[in-house]
Amino acid sequence: MTVRAIRGAIQVGEDDRDAILEGTSELVSAVMARNDLTTDDVISVLFTMTPDLTAEFPALAARKLGFHAVPLMCATEIPVPGAMPRVVRLMAHVETDRPRSEVQHVYLRGAAALRQDIAQ
């Protein structure tokens, strides 16, 4: 097995607990499905949110999806002027046999504009 990093992001509609949890759940589920992963494959996940999102920790959504034994961390993005608002990002470190070229990074909703070269 090789360790790979998988990136992803989603833009949520508002700074609301349910919006953050629902968006994060959608993002985490898509990363797991598109890369054919189980929680046993996940080493750790770093979540970040833009400074305008403060209503909930995105890691809670992952815990609700079964990430009970996976180390999770949350942080705030650098507040760059003009940056896209209301974005939850993740970087998951996973064990996988997939070559780097087959790892599926996931950018959803408005966040697809952040990486048009790889967004699905």
Biopython code that builds the backbone (N, CA, C, O; Angstrom):
import numpy as np
from Bio.PDB.StructureBuilder import StructureBuilder

atoms = [
    (1, "MET", "N", (0.834, -1.185, 0.000)),
    (1, "MET", "CA", (0.000, 0.000, 0.000)),
    (1, "MET", "C", (0.878, 1.248, 0.000)),
    (1, "MET", "O", (1.960, 1.280, 0.587)),
    (2, "THR", "N", (0.380, 2.256, -0.670)),
    (2, "THR", "CA", (1.054, 3.543, -0.740)),
    (2, "THR", "C", (0.197, 4.580, -0.039)),
    (2, "THR", "O", (-1.030, 4.481, -0.042)),
    (3, "VAL", "N", (0.837, 5.575, 0.563)),
    (3, "VAL", "CA", (0.104, 6.682, 1.154)),
    (3, "VAL", "C", (-0.094, 7.746, 0.085)),
    (3, "VAL", "O", (0.858, 8.160, -0.576)),
    (4, "ARG", "N", (-1.338, 8.187, -0.081)),
    (4, "ARG", "CA", (-1.683, 9.241, -1.032)),
    (4, "ARG", "C", (-2.481, 10.312, -0.300)),
    (4, "ARG", "O", (-3.152, 10.037, 0.695)),
    (5, "ALA", "N", (-2.397, 11.533, -0.808)),
    (5, "ALA", "CA", (-3.213, 12.636, -0.296)),
    (5, "ALA", "C", (-4.310, 12.922, -1.313)),
    (5, "ALA", "O", (-4.060, 12.989, -2.516)),
    (6, "ILE", "N", (-5.508, 13.086, -0.817)),
    (6, "ILE", "CA", (-6.648, 13.399, -1.670)),
    (6, "ILE", "C", (-7.213, 14.739, -1.223)),
    (6, "ILE", "O", (-7.468, 14.955, -0.038)),
    (7, "ARG", "N", (-7.405, 15.639, -2.192)),
    (7, "ARG", "CA", (-7.944, 16.970, -1.901)),
    (7, "ARG", "C", (-9.405, 17.038, -2.314)),
    (7, "ARG", "O", (-9.863, 16.291, -3.178)),
    (8, "GLY", "N", (-10.122, 17.950, -1.675)),
    (8, "GLY", "CA", (-11.499, 18.183, -2.045)),
    (8, "GLY", "C", (-12.002, 19.467, -1.435)),
    (8, "GLY", "O", (-11.433, 19.978, -0.470)),
    (9, "ALA", "N", (-13.083, 19.989, -2.008)),
    (9, "ALA", "CA", (-13.704, 21.207, -1.488)),
    (9, "ALA", "C", (-15.159, 21.263, -1.909)),
    (9, "ALA", "O", (-15.561, 20.676, -2.913)),
    (10, "ILE", "N", (-15.936, 21.981, -1.119)),
    (10, "ILE", "CA", (-17.345, 22.217, -1.426)),
    (10, "ILE", "C", (-17.707, 23.596, -0.912)),
    (10, "ILE", "O", (-17.246, 24.008, 0.152)),
    (11, "GLN", "N", (-18.527, 24.307, -1.660)),
    (11, "GLN", "CA", (-19.036, 25.588, -1.203)),
    (11, "GLN", "C", (-20.419, 25.361, -0.603)),
    (11, "GLN", "O", (-21.282, 24.741, -1.224)),
    (12, "VAL", "N", (-20.618, 25.868, 0.607)),
    (12, "VAL", "CA", (-21.915, 25.729, 1.268)),
    (12, "VAL", "C", (-22.688, 27.035, 1.142)),
    (12, "VAL", "O", (-22.103, 28.092, 0.901)),
    (13, "GLY", "N", (-24.007, 26.956, 1.306)),
    (13, "GLY", "CA", (-24.861, 28.101, 1.052)),
    (13, "GLY", "C", (-24.832, 29.195, 2.102)),
    (13, "GLY", "O", (-25.058, 30.367, 1.797)),
    (14, "GLU", "N", (-24.551, 28.805, 3.351)),
    (14, "GLU", "CA", (-24.572, 29.798, 4.422)),
    (14, "GLU", "C", (-23.792, 29.280, 5.627)),
    (14, "GLU", "O", (-23.476, 28.094, 5.725)),
    (15, "ASP", "N", (-23.490, 30.210, 6.544)),
    (15, "ASP", "CA", (-22.825, 29.849, 7.790)),
    (15, "ASP", "C", (-23.877, 29.341, 8.765)),
    (15, "ASP", "O", (-24.342, 30.065, 9.645)),
    (16, "ASP", "N", (-24.232, 28.097, 8.585)),
    (16, "ASP", "CA", (-25.284, 27.453, 9.354)),
    (16, "ASP", "C", (-24.809, 26.037, 9.684)),
    (16, "ASP", "O", (-24.232, 25.359, 8.834)),
    (17, "ARG", "N", (-25.052, 25.599, 10.903)),
    (17, "ARG", "CA", (-24.592, 24.279, 11.341)),
    (17, "ARG", "C", (-25.015, 23.180, 10.379)),
    (17, "ARG", "O", (-24.186, 22.370, 9.963)),
    (18, "ASP", "N", (-26.288, 23.142, 10.023)),
    (18, "ASP", "CA", (-26.786, 22.095, 9.132)),
    (18, "ASP", "C", (-26.164, 22.183, 7.749)),
    (18, "ASP", "O", (-25.864, 21.154, 7.145)),
    (19, "ALA", "N", (-25.962, 23.401, 7.232)),
    (19, "ALA", "CA", (-25.351, 23.567, 5.911)),
    (19, "ALA", "C", (-23.916, 23.060, 5.902)),
    (19, "ALA", "O", (-23.486, 22.422, 4.941)),
    (20, "ILE", "N", (-23.180, 23.338, 6.961)),
    (20, "ILE", "CA", (-21.788, 22.873, 7.061)),
    (20, "ILE", "C", (-21.736, 21.351, 7.172)),
    (20, "ILE", "O", (-20.941, 20.707, 6.488)),
    (21, "LEU", "N", (-22.573, 20.779, 8.022)),
    (21, "LEU", "CA", (-22.570, 19.325, 8.202)),
    (21, "LEU", "C", (-23.024, 18.611, 6.933)),
    (21, "LEU", "O", (-22.435, 17.602, 6.546)),
    (22, "GLU", "N", (-24.059, 19.122, 6.288)),
    (22, "GLU", "CA", (-24.570, 18.477, 5.072)),
    (22, "GLU", "C", (-23.547, 18.581, 3.942)),
    (22, "GLU", "O", (-23.304, 17.601, 3.237)),
    (23, "GLY", "N", (-22.953, 19.742, 3.767)),
    (23, "GLY", "CA", (-21.956, 19.916, 2.715)),
    (23, "GLY", "C", (-20.723, 19.063, 2.957)),
    (23, "GLY", "O", (-20.194, 18.445, 2.034)),
    (24, "THR", "N", (-20.271, 19.033, 4.196)),
    (24, "THR", "CA", (-19.099, 18.218, 4.524)),
    (24, "THR", "C", (-19.394, 16.737, 4.320)),
    (24, "THR", "O", (-18.546, 16.004, 3.812)),
    (25, "SER", "N", (-20.573, 16.292, 4.705)),
    (25, "SER", "CA", (-20.961, 14.894, 4.490)),
    (25, "SER", "C", (-20.962, 14.552, 3.007)),
    (25, "SER", "O", (-20.486, 13.489, 2.608)),
    (26, "GLU", "N", (-21.496, 15.455, 2.193)),
    (26, "GLU", "CA", (-21.513, 15.238, 0.749)),
    (26, "GLU", "C", (-20.095, 15.127, 0.204)),
    (26, "GLU", "O", (-19.801, 14.251, -0.609)),
    (27, "LEU", "N", (-19.221, 16.015, 0.654)),
    (27, "LEU", "CA", (-17.832, 16.011, 0.186)),
    (27, "LEU", "C", (-17.101, 14.739, 0.609)),
    (27, "LEU", "O", (-16.477, 14.078, -0.221)),
    (28, "VAL", "N", (-17.174, 14.397, 1.878)),
    (28, "VAL", "CA", (-16.480, 13.207, 2.377)),
    (28, "VAL", "C", (-17.015, 11.956, 1.685)),
    (28, "VAL", "O", (-16.234, 11.093, 1.284)),
    (29, "SER", "N", (-18.320, 11.847, 1.543)),
    (29, "SER", "CA", (-18.912, 10.679, 0.881)),
    (29, "SER", "C", (-18.450, 10.565, -0.563)),
    (29, "SER", "O", (-18.177, 9.464, -1.040)),
    (30, "ALA", "N", (-18.359, 11.686, -1.261)),
    (30, "ALA", "CA", (-17.908, 11.663, -2.654)),
    (30, "ALA", "C", (-16.441, 11.259, -2.759)),
    (30, "ALA", "O", (-16.076, 10.484, -3.643)),
    (31, "VAL", "N", (-15.605, 11.768, -1.879)),
    (31, "VAL", "CA", (-14.183, 11.390, -1.883)),
    (31, "VAL", "C", (-14.046, 9.887, -1.650)),
    (31, "VAL", "O", (-13.286, 9.214, -2.345)),
    (32, "MET", "N", (-14.779, 9.368, -0.678)),
    (32, "MET", "CA", (-14.692, 7.942, -0.354)),
    (32, "MET", "C", (-15.187, 7.080, -1.516)),
    (32, "MET", "O", (-14.543, 6.096, -1.878)),
    (33, "ALA", "N", (-16.325, 7.446, -2.098)),
    (33, "ALA", "CA", (-16.908, 6.647, -3.186)),
    (33, "ALA", "C", (-16.044, 6.694, -4.436)),
    (33, "ALA", "O", (-15.786, 5.652, -5.039)),
    (34, "ARG", "N", (-15.594, 7.866, -4.836)),
    (34, "ARG", "CA", (-14.835, 7.997, -6.085)),
    (34, "ARG", "C", (-13.454, 7.360, -6.007)),
    (34, "ARG", "O", (-12.836, 7.070, -7.032)),
    (35, "ASN", "N", (-12.975, 7.145, -4.787)),
    (35, "ASN", "CA", (-11.662, 6.517, -4.619)),
    (35, "ASN", "C", (-11.762, 5.112, -4.057)),
    (35, "ASN", "O", (-10.748, 4.508, -3.707)),
    (36, "ASP", "N", (-12.991, 4.581, -3.968)),
    (36, "ASP", "CA", (-13.247, 3.220, -3.500)),
    (36, "ASP", "C", (-12.553, 2.955, -2.165)),
    (36, "ASP", "O", (-11.799, 1.992, -2.023)),
    (37, "LEU", "N", (-12.820, 3.827, -1.189)),
    (37, "LEU", "CA", (-12.178, 3.752, 0.117)),
    (37, "LEU", "C", (-13.160, 3.369, 1.212)),
    (37, "LEU", "O", (-14.364, 3.590, 1.087)),
    (38, "THR", "N", (-12.635, 2.794, 2.279)),
    (38, "THR", "CA", (-13.368, 2.598, 3.518)),
    (38, "THR", "C", (-12.654, 3.417, 4.592)),
    (38, "THR", "O", (-11.544, 3.901, 4.373)),
    (39, "THR", "N", (-13.278, 3.567, 5.725)),
    (39, "THR", "CA", (-12.624, 4.327, 6.795)),
    (39, "THR", "C", (-11.332, 3.648, 7.252)),
    (39, "THR", "O", (-10.443, 4.324, 7.770)),
    (40, "ASP", "N", (-11.207, 2.346, 7.077)),
    (40, "ASP", "CA", (-9.960, 1.658, 7.436)),
    (40, "ASP", "C", (-8.794, 2.092, 6.552)),
    (40, "ASP", "O", (-7.637, 1.936, 6.941)),
    (41, "ASP", "N", (-9.079, 2.631, 5.376)),
    (41, "ASP", "CA", (-8.029, 3.097, 4.465)),
    (41, "ASP", "C", (-7.542, 4.506, 4.802)),
    (41, "ASP", "O", (-6.494, 4.935, 4.320)),
    (42, "VAL", "N", (-8.292, 5.216, 5.620)),
    (42, "VAL", "CA", (-8.002, 6.626, 5.888)),
    (42, "VAL", "C", (-7.062, 6.749, 7.084)),
    (42, "VAL", "O", (-7.341, 6.232, 8.166)),
    (43, "ILE", "N", (-5.948, 7.440, 6.872)),
    (43, "ILE", "CA", (-4.965, 7.668, 7.928)),
    (43, "ILE", "C", (-5.365, 8.872, 8.766)),
    (43, "ILE", "O", (-5.381, 8.797, 9.994)),
    (44, "SER", "N", (-5.691, 9.992, 8.105)),
    (44, "SER", "CA", (-6.106, 11.209, 8.788)),
    (44, "SER", "C", (-6.765, 12.144, 7.784)),
    (44, "SER", "O", (-6.604, 11.995, 6.573)),
    (45, "VAL", "N", (-7.510, 13.113, 8.314)),
    (45, "VAL", "CA", (-8.146, 14.119, 7.464)),
    (45, "VAL", "C", (-7.972, 15.482, 8.110)),
    (45, "VAL", "O", (-8.255, 15.667, 9.294)),
    (46, "LEU", "N", (-7.500, 16.435, 7.313)),
    (46, "LEU", "CA", (-7.422, 17.828, 7.724)),
    (46, "LEU", "C", (-8.536, 18.576, 7.015)),
    (46, "LEU", "O", (-8.603, 18.580, 5.785)),
    (47, "PHE", "N", (-9.413, 19.211, 7.786)),
    (47, "PHE", "CA", (-10.470, 20.045, 7.240)),
    (47, "PHE", "C", (-10.109, 21.506, 7.461)),
    (47, "PHE", "O", (-9.592, 21.866, 8.519)),
    (48, "THR", "N", (-10.379, 22.350, 6.469)),
    (48, "THR", "CA", (-10.286, 23.784, 6.665)),
    (48, "THR", "C", (-11.585, 24.413, 6.191)),
    (48, "THR", "O", (-12.307, 23.853, 5.366)),
    (49, "MET", "N", (-11.862, 25.593, 6.736)),
    (49, "MET", "CA", (-13.022, 26.367, 6.297)),
    (49, "MET", "C", (-12.592, 27.817, 6.141)),
    (49, "MET", "O", (-11.692, 28.295, 6.831)),
    (50, "THR", "N", (-13.252, 28.503, 5.221)),
    (50, "THR", "CA", (-12.989, 29.922, 5.076)),
    (50, "THR", "C", (-13.428, 30.633, 6.358)),
    (50, "THR", "O", (-14.300, 30.135, 7.070)),
    (51, "PRO", "N", (-12.829, 31.799, 6.662)),
    (51, "PRO", "CA", (-13.108, 32.480, 7.935)),
    (51, "PRO", "C", (-14.574, 32.870, 8.143)),
    (51, "PRO", "O", (-14.972, 33.175, 9.267)),
    (52, "ASP", "N", (-15.376, 32.866, 7.084)),
    (52, "ASP", "CA", (-16.784, 33.234, 7.234)),
    (52, "ASP", "C", (-17.654, 32.059, 7.699)),
    (52, "ASP", "O", (-18.860, 32.227, 7.879)),
    (53, "LEU", "N", (-17.070, 30.889, 7.893)),
    (53, "LEU", "CA", (-17.798, 29.717, 8.395)),
    (53, "LEU", "C", (-17.348, 29.423, 9.822)),
    (53, "LEU", "O", (-16.188, 29.084, 10.056)),
    (54, "THR", "N", (-18.268, 29.555, 10.770)),
    (54, "THR", "CA", (-17.927, 29.350, 12.183)),
    (54, "THR", "C", (-18.996, 28.580, 12.956)),
    (54, "THR", "O", (-18.848, 28.367, 14.160)),
    (55, "ALA", "N", (-20.073, 28.158, 12.285)),
    (55, "ALA", "CA", (-21.224, 27.585, 12.994)),
    (55, "ALA", "C", (-21.016, 26.153, 13.486)),
    (55, "ALA", "O", (-21.741, 25.700, 14.371)),
    (56, "GLU", "N", (-20.032, 25.427, 12.926)),
    (56, "GLU", "CA", (-19.803, 24.036, 13.342)),
    (56, "GLU", "C", (-18.454, 23.564, 12.840)),
    (56, "GLU", "O", (-17.916, 24.105, 11.875)),
    (57, "PHE", "N", (-17.912, 22.557, 13.496)),
    (57, "PHE", "CA", (-16.682, 21.909, 13.046)),
    (57, "PHE", "C", (-17.032, 20.906, 11.945)),
    (57, "PHE", "O", (-17.923, 20.082, 12.149)),
    (58, "PRO", "N", (-16.367, 20.945, 10.789)),
    (58, "PRO", "CA", (-16.676, 19.978, 9.733)),
    (58, "PRO", "C", (-16.326, 18.540, 10.125)),
    (58, "PRO", "O", (-16.910, 17.601, 9.584)),
    (59, "ALA", "N", (-15.406, 18.354, 11.033)),
    (59, "ALA", "CA", (-15.044, 16.999, 11.454)),
    (59, "ALA", "C", (-16.232, 16.252, 12.050)),
    (59, "ALA", "O", (-16.281, 15.024, 11.986)),
    (60, "LEU", "N", (-17.179, 16.968, 12.623)),
    (60, "LEU", "CA", (-18.351, 16.310, 13.189)),
    (60, "LEU", "C", (-19.105, 15.519, 12.122)),
    (60, "LEU", "O", (-19.620, 14.436, 12.400)),
    (61, "ALA", "N", (-19.172, 16.053, 10.913)),
    (61, "ALA", "CA", (-19.845, 15.334, 9.824)),
    (61, "ALA", "C", (-19.133, 14.017, 9.530)),
    (61, "ALA", "O", (-19.784, 12.996, 9.308)),
    (62, "ALA", "N", (-17.807, 14.034, 9.528)),
    (62, "ALA", "CA", (-17.051, 12.801, 9.291)),
    (62, "ALA", "C", (-17.287, 11.796, 10.418)),
    (62, "ALA", "O", (-17.431, 10.601, 10.160)),
    (63, "ARG", "N", (-17.327, 12.264, 11.644)),
    (63, "ARG", "CA", (-17.602, 11.356, 12.763)),
    (63, "ARG", "C", (-18.966, 10.695, 12.585)),
    (63, "ARG", "O", (-19.123, 9.502, 12.844)),
    (64, "LYS", "N", (-19.954, 11.479, 12.138)),
    (64, "LYS", "CA", (-21.296, 10.923, 11.925)),
    (64, "LYS", "C", (-21.320, 9.912, 10.788)),
    (64, "LYS", "O", (-22.230, 9.086, 10.711)),
    (65, "LEU", "N", (-20.316, 9.969, 9.895)),
    (65, "LEU", "CA", (-20.212, 9.002, 8.794)),
    (65, "LEU", "C", (-19.399, 7.765, 9.178)),
    (65, "LEU", "O", (-19.200, 6.876, 8.350)),
    (66, "GLY", "N", (-18.930, 7.699, 10.424)),
    (66, "GLY", "CA", (-18.208, 6.517, 10.880)),
    (66, "GLY", "C", (-16.710, 6.671, 11.031)),
    (66, "GLY", "O", (-16.012, 5.673, 11.215)),
    (67, "PHE", "N", (-16.199, 7.868, 10.961)),
    (67, "PHE", "CA", (-14.761, 8.115, 11.108)),
    (67, "PHE", "C", (-14.384, 8.201, 12.589)),
    (67, "PHE", "O", (-13.783, 9.184, 13.022)),
    (68, "HIS", "N", (-14.733, 7.181, 13.354)),
    (68, "HIS", "CA", (-14.525, 7.212, 14.801)),
    (68, "HIS", "C", (-13.073, 7.009, 15.200)),
    (68, "HIS", "O", (-12.627, 7.600, 16.183)),
    (69, "ALA", "N", (-12.321, 6.194, 14.469)),
    (69, "ALA", "CA", (-10.935, 5.899, 14.817)),
    (69, "ALA", "C", (-9.934, 6.672, 13.955)),
    (69, "ALA", "O", (-8.732, 6.419, 14.032)),
    (70, "VAL", "N", (-10.412, 7.602, 13.146)),
    (70, "VAL", "CA", (-9.548, 8.364, 12.233)),
    (70, "VAL", "C", (-9.221, 9.711, 12.865)),
    (70, "VAL", "O", (-10.136, 10.431, 13.264)),
    (71, "PRO", "N", (-7.937, 10.075, 12.968)),
    (71, "PRO", "CA", (-7.594, 11.408, 13.463)),
    (71, "PRO", "C", (-8.097, 12.487, 12.496)),
    (71, "PRO", "O", (-7.828, 12.441, 11.295)),
    (72, "LEU", "N", (-8.832, 13.458, 13.048)),
    (72, "LEU", "CA", (-9.396, 14.545, 12.268)),
    (72, "LEU", "C", (-8.959, 15.870, 12.884)),
    (72, "LEU", "O", (-8.841, 15.982, 14.104)),
    (73, "MET", "N", (-8.720, 16.871, 12.041)),
    (73, "MET", "CA", (-8.347, 18.188, 12.537)),
    (73, "MET", "C", (-9.035, 19.249, 11.705)),
    (73, "MET", "O", (-9.206, 19.086, 10.497)),
    (74, "CYS", "N", (-9.431, 20.338, 12.349)),
    (74, "CYS", "CA", (-10.068, 21.462, 11.667)),
    (74, "CYS", "C", (-9.212, 22.710, 11.838)),
    (74, "CYS", "O", (-8.574, 22.902, 12.873)),
    (75, "ALA", "N", (-9.208, 23.564, 10.800)),
    (75, "ALA", "CA", (-8.463, 24.819, 10.838)),
    (75, "ALA", "C", (-9.180, 25.840, 9.971)),
    (75, "ALA", "O", (-10.090, 25.506, 9.213)),
    (76, "THR", "N", (-8.757, 27.082, 10.096)),
    (76, "THR", "CA", (-9.310, 28.170, 9.292)),
    (76, "THR", "C", (-8.358, 28.494, 8.161)),
    (76, "THR", "O", (-7.143, 28.542, 8.354)),
    (77, "GLU", "N", (-8.912, 28.716, 6.977)),
    (77, "GLU", "CA", (-8.117, 29.126, 5.813)),
    (77, "GLU", "C", (-7.561, 30.542, 6.023)),
    (77, "GLU", "O", (-8.085, 31.312, 6.827)),
    (78, "ILE", "N", (-6.513, 30.862, 5.303)),
    (78, "ILE", "CA", (-5.965, 32.215, 5.302)),
    (78, "ILE", "C", (-7.005, 33.140, 4.669)),
    (78, "ILE", "O", (-7.546, 32.813, 3.612)),
    (79, "PRO", "N", (-7.296, 34.282, 5.287)),
    (79, "PRO", "CA", (-8.325, 35.182, 4.744)),
    (79, "PRO", "C", (-7.803, 36.048, 3.588)),
    (79, "PRO", "O", (-7.559, 37.242, 3.762)),
    (80, "VAL", "N", (-7.638, 35.449, 2.435)),
    (80, "VAL", "CA", (-7.133, 36.157, 1.254)),
    (80, "VAL", "C", (-8.253, 37.025, 0.671)),
    (80, "VAL", "O", (-9.347, 36.523, 0.413)),
    (81, "PRO", "N", (-7.995, 38.322, 0.461)),
    (81, "PRO", "CA", (-9.027, 39.178, -0.121)),
    (81, "PRO", "C", (-9.486, 38.643, -1.482)),
    (81, "PRO", "O", (-8.665, 38.283, -2.326)),
    (82, "GLY", "N", (-10.790, 38.597, -1.681)),
    (82, "GLY", "CA", (-11.354, 38.142, -2.951)),
    (82, "GLY", "C", (-11.480, 36.643, -3.089)),
    (82, "GLY", "O", (-11.949, 36.162, -4.120)),
    (83, "ALA", "N", (-11.073, 35.882, -2.070)),
    (83, "ALA", "CA", (-11.180, 34.422, -2.145)),
    (83, "ALA", "C", (-12.642, 33.994, -2.118)),
    (83, "ALA", "O", (-13.498, 34.704, -1.590)),
    (84, "MET", "N", (-12.913, 32.842, -2.686)),
    (84, "MET", "CA", (-14.272, 32.304, -2.699)),
    (84, "MET", "C", (-14.775, 32.145, -1.261)),
    (84, "MET", "O", (-14.059, 31.605, -0.418)),
    (85, "PRO", "N", (-15.991, 32.605, -0.973)),
    (85, "PRO", "CA", (-16.524, 32.479, 0.387)),
    (85, "PRO", "C", (-17.153, 31.109, 0.643)),
    (85, "PRO", "O", (-17.457, 30.360, -0.285)),
    (86, "ARG", "N", (-17.340, 30.807, 1.933)),
    (86, "ARG", "CA", (-18.102, 29.649, 2.415)),
    (86, "ARG", "C", (-17.619, 28.315, 1.843)),
    (86, "ARG", "O", (-18.413, 27.518, 1.344)),
    (87, "VAL", "N", (-16.323, 28.086, 1.923)),
    (87, "VAL", "CA", (-15.748, 26.862, 1.367)),
    (87, "VAL", "C", (-15.201, 25.977, 2.486)),
    (87, "VAL", "O", (-14.447, 26.424, 3.350)),
    (88, "VAL", "N", (-15.603, 24.713, 2.441)),
    (88, "VAL", "CA", (-15.030, 23.666, 3.298)),
    (88, "VAL", "C", (-14.072, 22.879, 2.419)),
    (88, "VAL", "O", (-14.447, 22.420, 1.340)),
    (89, "ARG", "N", (-12.836, 22.722, 2.878)),
    (89, "ARG", "CA", (-11.835, 21.948, 2.147)),
    (89, "ARG", "C", (-11.397, 20.766, 3.001)),
    (89, "ARG", "O", (-11.527, 20.778, 4.225)),
    (90, "LEU", "N", (-10.879, 19.752, 2.330)),
    (90, "LEU", "CA", (-10.274, 18.651, 3.063)),
    (90, "LEU", "C", (-9.027, 18.164, 2.344)),
    (90, "LEU", "O", (-8.890, 18.301, 1.128)),
    (91, "MET", "N", (-8.133, 17.598, 3.118)),
    (91, "MET", "CA", (-7.016, 16.836, 2.583)),
    (91, "MET", "C", (-6.960, 15.558, 3.406)),
    (91, "MET", "O", (-6.669, 15.574, 4.602)),
    (92, "ALA", "N", (-7.247, 14.452, 2.730)),
    (92, "ALA", "CA", (-7.262, 13.144, 3.383)),
    (92, "ALA", "C", (-6.004, 12.384, 3.004)),
    (92, "ALA", "O", (-5.627, 12.327, 1.834)),
    (93, "HIS", "N", (-5.366, 11.807, 3.991)),
    (93, "HIS", "CA", (-4.221, 10.933, 3.756)),
    (93, "HIS", "C", (-4.738, 9.504, 3.855)),
    (93, "HIS", "O", (-5.322, 9.108, 4.863)),
    (94, "VAL", "N", (-4.513, 8.738, 2.789)),
    (94, "VAL", "CA", (-5.090, 7.397, 2.704)),
    (94, "VAL", "C", (-4.051, 6.381, 2.251)),
    (94, "VAL", "O", (-3.040, 6.719, 1.636)),
    (95, "GLU", "N", (-4.338, 5.122, 2.579)),
    (95, "GLU", "CA", (-3.558, 4.010, 2.039)),
    (95, "GLU", "C", (-4.330, 3.451, 0.858)),
    (95, "GLU", "O", (-5.511, 3.125, 0.978)),
    (96, "THR", "N", (-3.660, 3.340, -0.290)),
    (96, "THR", "CA", (-4.322, 2.861, -1.494)),
    (96, "THR", "C", (-3.301, 2.262, -2.450)),
    (96, "THR", "O", (-2.119, 2.606, -2.423)),
    (97, "ASP", "N", (-3.780, 1.369, -3.285)),
    (97, "ASP", "CA", (-2.936, 0.801, -4.338)),
    (97, "ASP", "C", (-3.026, 1.626, -5.623)),
    (97, "ASP", "O", (-2.304, 1.357, -6.582)),
    (98, "ARG", "N", (-3.904, 2.625, -5.647)),
    (98, "ARG", "CA", (-4.055, 3.445, -6.853)),
    (98, "ARG", "C", (-2.796, 4.267, -7.115)),
    (98, "ARG", "O", (-2.217, 4.836, -6.190)),
    (99, "PRO", "N", (-2.378, 4.327, -8.368)),
    (99, "PRO", "CA", (-1.282, 5.249, -8.698)),
    (99, "PRO", "C", (-1.782, 6.690, -8.555)),
    (99, "PRO", "O", (-2.985, 6.944, -8.619)),
    (100, "ARG", "N", (-0.876, 7.607, -8.368)),
    (100, "ARG", "CA", (-1.221, 9.015, -8.186)),
    (100, "ARG", "C", (-2.139, 9.517, -9.307)),
    (100, "ARG", "O", (-3.043, 10.316, -9.061)),
    (101, "SER", "N", (-1.908, 9.056, -10.515)),
    (101, "SER", "CA", (-2.696, 9.512, -11.666)),
    (101, "SER", "C", (-4.156, 9.065, -11.610)),
    (101, "SER", "O", (-4.991, 9.618, -12.325)),
    (102, "GLU", "N", (-4.478, 8.076, -10.778)),
    (102, "GLU", "CA", (-5.851, 7.581, -10.676)),
    (102, "GLU", "C", (-6.584, 8.064, -9.430)),
    (102, "GLU", "O", (-7.754, 7.731, -9.239)),
    (103, "VAL", "N", (-5.922, 8.836, -8.587)),
    (103, "VAL", "CA", (-6.575, 9.397, -7.407)),
    (103, "VAL", "C", (-7.572, 10.453, -7.868)),
    (103, "VAL", "O", (-7.240, 11.315, -8.681)),
    (104, "GLN", "N", (-8.789, 10.383, -7.350)),
    (104, "GLN", "CA", (-9.852, 11.308, -7.733)),
    (104, "GLN", "C", (-10.008, 12.400, -6.675)),
    (104, "GLN", "O", (-10.516, 12.144, -5.583)),
    (105, "HIS", "N", (-9.574, 13.610, -7.000)),
    (105, "HIS", "CA", (-9.802, 14.767, -6.146)),
    (105, "HIS", "C", (-11.213, 15.258, -6.444)),
    (105, "HIS", "O", (-11.680, 15.139, -7.577)),
    (106, "VAL", "N", (-11.897, 15.806, -5.447)),
    (106, "VAL", "CA", (-13.326, 16.100, -5.582)),
    (106, "VAL", "C", (-13.604, 17.564, -5.237)),
    (106, "VAL", "O", (-13.339, 18.009, -4.120)),
    (107, "TYR", "N", (-14.137, 18.299, -6.199)),
    (107, "TYR", "CA", (-14.525, 19.701, -6.009)),
    (107, "TYR", "C", (-15.986, 19.829, -6.418)),
    (107, "TYR", "O", (-16.335, 19.603, -7.576)),
    (108, "LEU", "N", (-16.841, 20.193, -5.459)),
    (108, "LEU", "CA", (-18.290, 20.170, -5.658)),
    (108, "LEU", "C", (-18.916, 21.553, -5.543)),
    (108, "LEU", "O", (-18.348, 22.478, -4.963)),
    (109, "ARG", "N", (-20.093, 21.654, -6.111)),
    (109, "ARG", "CA", (-20.884, 22.894, -6.099)),
    (109, "ARG", "C", (-20.017, 24.043, -6.626)),
    (109, "ARG", "O", (-19.287, 23.867, -7.602)),
    (110, "GLY", "N", (-20.089, 25.200, -5.999)),
    (110, "GLY", "CA", (-19.322, 26.348, -6.457)),
    (110, "GLY", "C", (-17.824, 26.148, -6.385)),
    (110, "GLY", "O", (-17.079, 26.795, -7.120)),
    (111, "ALA", "N", (-17.368, 25.258, -5.510)),
    (111, "ALA", "CA", (-15.934, 25.011, -5.365)),
    (111, "ALA", "C", (-15.323, 24.353, -6.587)),
    (111, "ALA", "O", (-14.099, 24.294, -6.703)),
    (112, "ALA", "N", (-16.146, 23.855, -7.504)),
    (112, "ALA", "CA", (-15.617, 23.287, -8.743)),
    (112, "ALA", "C", (-14.817, 24.339, -9.512)),
    (112, "ALA", "O", (-13.902, 23.993, -10.260)),
    (113, "ALA", "N", (-15.148, 25.601, -9.338)),
    (113, "ALA", "CA", (-14.422, 26.681, -10.033)),
    (113, "ALA", "C", (-13.005, 26.848, -9.499)),
    (113, "ALA", "O", (-12.169, 27.457, -10.166)),
    (114, "LEU", "N", (-12.716, 26.323, -8.315)),
    (114, "LEU", "CA", (-11.374, 26.441, -7.751)),
    (114, "LEU", "C", (-10.359, 25.600, -8.523)),
    (114, "LEU", "O", (-9.195, 25.980, -8.645)),
    (115, "ARG", "N", (-10.799, 24.473, -9.033)),
    (115, "ARG", "CA", (-9.909, 23.560, -9.749)),
    (115, "ARG", "C", (-10.627, 22.995, -10.957)),
    (115, "ARG", "O", (-10.959, 21.811, -10.997)),
    (116, "GLN", "N", (-10.865, 23.841, -11.935)),
    (116, "GLN", "CA", (-11.573, 23.389, -13.131)),
    (116, "GLN", "C", (-10.802, 22.307, -13.881)),
    (116, "GLN", "O", (-11.382, 21.560, -14.668)),
    (117, "ASP", "N", (-9.506, 22.225, -13.638)),
    (117, "ASP", "CA", (-8.702, 21.211, -14.308)),
    (117, "ASP", "C", (-8.989, 19.807, -13.791)),
    (117, "ASP", "O", (-8.754, 18.831, -14.504)),
    (118, "ILE", "N", (-9.503, 19.684, -12.540)),
    (118, "ILE", "CA", (-9.747, 18.359, -11.979)),
    (118, "ILE", "C", (-11.138, 18.174, -11.416)),
    (118, "ILE", "O", (-11.476, 17.074, -10.979)),
    (119, "ALA", "N", (-11.955, 19.212, -11.412)),
    (119, "ALA", "CA", (-13.298, 19.105, -10.817)),
    (119, "ALA", "C", (-14.169, 18.157, -11.624)),
    (119, "ALA", "O", (-14.072, 18.089, -12.849)),
    (120, "GLN", "N", (-15.027, 17.423, -10.909)),
    (120, "GLN", "CA", (-15.971, 16.517, -11.559)),
    (120, "GLN", "C", (-17.360, 17.125, -11.509)),
    (120, "GLN", "O", (-18.315, 16.525, -12.003)),
]
sb = StructureBuilder()
sb.init_structure("model")
sb.init_model(0)
sb.init_chain("A")
sb.init_seg("    ")
for serial, (resi, resn, name, xyz) in enumerate(atoms, 1):
    if name == "N":
        sb.init_residue(resn, " ", resi, " ")
    sb.init_atom(name, np.array(xyz, "f"), 0.0, 1.0, " ", f" {name:<3s}", serial, name[0])
structure = sb.get_structure()
